[in-house]
Amino acid sequence: MTLQRRLLILLLAGAPVIWALAVGFAVWRANIEINELFDTQQVRLAQQVAALLPSAQLEGPPRAVPALPAGSGAAELEDLSIAVWNERGDLLLADREGAALPFDAAAEGFVDLKLGDASWRVYYLRGGGPWRVAVGQATEERSEVLRDLLAGQLLPWLLMLPVLLAVIAAAVRRGLRPVREIAREVQQRRADSLAPLPVGEV
């Protein structure tokens, strides 16, 4: 096997592996950033709801959170939910999806749970008074954002991979051209030739 062929095999096989590792790292980092962003939004929403509770009249049957109108620009409203309970676990305030969130007197902070067939991430906050606030989000919403983000980023990466491999192959061939030329010179010589080889560009 020639030197050029060995180099091409190593480089053309190694470049996609490195590319795949870079893509995997990008996916991992993007997933972390998306989760941090949505977690922060859930915490802020729970804190805002809790801040409004002391001035709210929540006695009596559960109140429904008004739904936003269609076309309001909000992403998949059914994937976000809010619920408020008193200390006894009586539901005081909820949107349609929030009514399905379970009351958990011991929960504090983030809890991952299943609601039906869907996975949800729920933030529980003990309010400043006798209330417990929960803000939940379907994890599929986060996965959808990650998929959309990667779809926009991976297409250029995929298109550039063949270009990268072609540039590597061309660079190896060009870089080893002097070696091929001196090898051709040696092959054409007689066995007893002692003339010096042209090694100026090798």
MOMO-V614996 format. One line per field, one symbol per residue. ss: DSSP state (h for helix, s for strand, l for the rest). burial: + if it has 9 or more other ideal C-beta (glycine too) atoms within 8 Angstrom, else -. Layout:
ss: ???
burial: ???
This chain:
ss: llhhhhhhhhhhhhhhhhhhhhhhhhhhhhhhhhhhhhhhhhhhhhhhhhhhhlllllllllssllllllllllllhhhsssssssllllsssslllhhhllllllllsssssssllsssssssssllllsssssssshhhhhhhhhhhhhhhhhhhhhhhhhhhhhhhhhhhhhlhhhhhhhhhhhhllllllllllllll
burial: ---+-+++--++--++--+---+--++--++--++--++--++-+++-++--+----+------+----------+--++++++++----+++++++++-+-+------++------++++++++-+---++++++++++++-+++--++--++--+---+--++--++--++--+--++++--+-----------------
